[in-house]
Amino acid sequence: MKTEDLAPNDDFSSTSGMHTVFVYGTLRKGQVNSHLLHVCQFLGRAKTKAKYALYAREIPFLSRTKEVSPVVGEVYAVDDNTLERLDELEKHPRWYRREKAEIILEERAMEMTAWIYFCDVQEGELELIESGDFLGNDRAGGA
């Protein structure tokens, strides 16, 4: 499936065995965990429709505690097995929680629903990334 084949609010149903996932940190292209998505279909760059707080301390934490900015990331179509591997990586639901949220695909300015991993952490020692782009943050490095 190509991005031009997608319909607005197209979120692959679990009955098809495919899921839409929005990633914003170490799963993005070129990052340390991107290998988990290497066989998955890249649907495009995107950002969240809503504003969230993106924090970092070597890894990013997407939080609903504040409305700071839309978060920048990538969208992939993943199968059931890959979704399970992502859940294991993110320790869903004990650490991060996978929830559906609205995103906007940049290339087509199209809204759709995707799974996103949230972690409502306490600010404390974390750095707020006001731009909403973990890779645009100086601390992102190869994390």
Secondary structure, DSSP 8 states (H G I E B T S, - for coil): --GGG--TT----GGGTEEEEEE-STTSTTSTTGGGGTTSEEEEEEEESS-BEEEESSSEEEESSS--B--EEEEEEEEHHHHHHHHHHHTTTTSSEEEEEEEEETTTTEEEEEEEEE-----TT-EE-TTS-GGGSTT-TT-
